[in-house]
Structures are given as C-alpha cells and as structure tokens.
Amino acid sequence: MFKQLLIILVAVCLIAGCQQKSNQTLPGINQLNEVKEIQISEFQELGSLNENFKEKFTKKDQLEVFKKALKSAKRQDEPIKSYDYDMKLNFTNGEDKALHIAKNKKDEIILKYIGDSNATFAINNEKSKDLIKLINLK
C-alpha cells in the first residue's frame, strides 16, 4: 500500500511540475515598465550579443508593442537551431537584458535570454504579428 501511495505521489508531483513549467512567464517581466530603449541587431552567435545594432526603438508606442508582446511570452521549450536577431532591453536604472529572437513555422516569436539556460519562451501569435510588423522580421 505504501509503495502504491508513494508512486502516485511522485507521479502527481511530476505532472504538476511539468504543467507549472509550461505556464512560466518570461523572467524579468516585472521590469518591463522601466524599459527606456530596445535595440535590435542581426544574430551572429548563440550565447553572445551582437552589439552592432541596426535599429533602436525609443518611442512610447513602439515600446508598448514590445512590452505587450514580452508580457504574453510563456515558457515553451522549443529547439531553435538558428536565431534571427538579438535584442537588448535598456532600463532606466542603467541595467540591461539581452535575448535572441527567432520566428518559428507558426509565425510565433521565440525568445531566449543570452547566456541563460536553454529555456525558450513563445510570444502568442497575435502579439507576435504586431512585433514582426514593427521590426520587419522576415
């Protein structure tokens, strides 16, 4: 009886853990209101930021598109072989965060923090469309 109870308890914990992981939001989401600038560059290498930025977004309406998109991002471990862009978020307190950006076959934007684990986050389709349009992601 004890063995069966232990097996059920372990199974429930594993299932609950997997469900929680898939609903995780993008780390640092609470800082998004402090974003003052977002810079975009071509992706060059996994794990490093290309600081040769081709675009800079500072206008309030542009930043809102990014903020809404990033707030909708949910953990969705999706293997990405190559990313399209790098993105650097600059905050009013002088801190910054950097992410790789890719577009999957479903036209969703996939994000991965540079230098972080292999965790990837998907932006929902509607918000991805707005962001793709803004940064001209092909």
QUIKATA-V119006 format. One record per residue. N is the residue number from 0. RES is the residue in one letter. PHI is phi in degrees with one decimal (NA if undefined). PSI is psi in degrees with one decimal (none if undefined). Layout:
[[N	RES	PHI	PSI] [N	RES	PHI	PSI]]
This chain:
[[0	M	NA	-44.2] [1	F	-62.9	-40.5] [2	K	-60.7	-44.5] [3	Q	-63.7	-42.3] [4	L	-63.6	-41.6] [5	L	-63.8	-42.8] [6	I	-63.0	-43.7] [7	I	-63.5	-43.3] [8	L	-61.9	-44.2] [9	V	-63.5	-43.2] [10	A	-62.5	-42.7] [11	V	-63.0	-42.4] [12	C	-63.2	-42.1] [13	L	-64.1	-44.6] [14	I	-63.4	-45.2] [15	A	-63.4	-40.1] [16	G	-64.4	-41.4] [17	C	-66.4	-40.0] [18	Q	-66.8	-40.8] [19	Q	-64.1	-40.8] [20	K	-61.4	-40.4] [21	S	-71.9	-16.7] [22	N	-100.8	3.7] [23	Q	-63.7	139.4] [24	T	-90.4	169.5] [25	L	-62.6	126.1] [26	P	-59.3	143.2] [27	G	85.5	7.9] [28	I	-59.3	-29.0] [29	N	-69.1	-14.1] [30	Q	-90.5	-7.2] [31	L	-59.5	-29.9] [32	N	-68.5	-13.9] [33	E	-97.9	6.1] [34	V	-71.5	127.5] [35	K	-108.5	-18.8] [36	E	-161.0	144.3] [37	I	-128.8	130.2] [38	Q	-116.4	143.5] [39	I	-124.1	136.7] [40	S	-137.0	164.7] [41	E	-68.1	140.5] [42	F	-69.4	135.7] [43	Q	-121.2	-47.1] [44	E	-147.9	135.9] [45	L	-62.6	131.1] [46	G	92.1	-5.1] [47	S	-134.2	151.1] [48	L	-94.1	126.8] [49	N	-80.9	112.1] [50	E	-90.7	12.7] [51	N	-89.5	75.2] [52	F	-72.2	134.6] [53	K	-99.9	-20.5] [54	E	-140.6	148.6] [55	K	-134.1	131.6] [56	F	-115.3	121.3] [57	T	-131.4	-15.1] [58	K	-70.2	144.4] [59	K	-55.8	-44.2] [60	D	-67.5	-35.5] [61	Q	-66.5	-46.1] [62	L	-62.7	-33.5] [63	E	-64.7	-37.6] [64	V	-61.0	-46.3] [65	F	-62.5	-47.6] [66	K	-60.0	-46.7] [67	K	-61.9	-41.5] [68	A	-64.8	-47.6] [69	L	-65.3	-35.2] [70	K	-67.1	-25.4] [71	S	-86.0	-7.8] [72	A	-67.4	133.9] [73	K	-126.5	147.6] [74	R	-59.8	126.7] [75	Q	-154.5	86.7] [76	D	-59.6	103.7] [77	E	-123.5	122.6] [78	P	-67.9	123.8] [79	I	-117.7	124.8] [80	K	-82.3	-37.3] [81	S	-145.7	137.8] [82	Y	-95.4	167.8] [83	D	-99.5	-43.2] [84	Y	-138.9	165.1] [85	D	-111.5	148.4] [86	M	-132.8	132.6] [87	K	-117.8	123.4] [88	L	-96.8	121.7] [89	N	-105.7	128.0] [90	F	-102.6	159.0] [91	T	-63.2	-24.1] [92	N	-86.1	4.7] [93	G	93.7	-10.7] [94	E	-77.1	165.7] [95	D	-148.9	161.7] [96	K	-135.6	147.3] [97	A	-127.5	139.9] [98	L	-135.8	153.4] [99	H	-92.3	147.8] [100	I	-125.8	135.4] [101	A	-138.5	159.9] [102	K	-115.3	127.4] [103	N	-88.7	-177.4] [104	K	-67.5	-18.2] [105	K	-92.1	11.1] [106	D	59.7	34.3] [107	E	-102.2	145.1] [108	I	-87.0	132.8] [109	I	-111.1	132.9] [110	L	-118.1	148.4] [111	K	-144.8	126.6] [112	Y	-63.9	136.4] [113	I	-73.8	130.2] [114	G	82.4	-0.6] [115	D	-94.0	-173.5] [116	S	-63.1	-169.6] [117	N	-84.2	8.5] [118	A	-62.2	131.8] [119	T	-120.7	155.0] [120	F	-131.1	134.7] [121	A	-104.8	134.7] [122	I	-89.7	136.3] [123	N	-58.9	156.7] [124	N	-57.0	-43.4] [125	E	-63.0	-47.3] [126	K	-70.4	-31.8] [127	S	-61.9	-42.4] [128	K	-58.0	-44.1] [129	D	-62.7	-42.6] [130	L	-71.5	-40.0] [131	I	-59.3	-42.7] [132	K	-64.0	-42.1] [133	L	-66.8	-44.0] [134	I	-99.0	5.4] [135	N	55.7	45.8] [136	L	-75.3	121.6] [137	K	-80.5	none]]
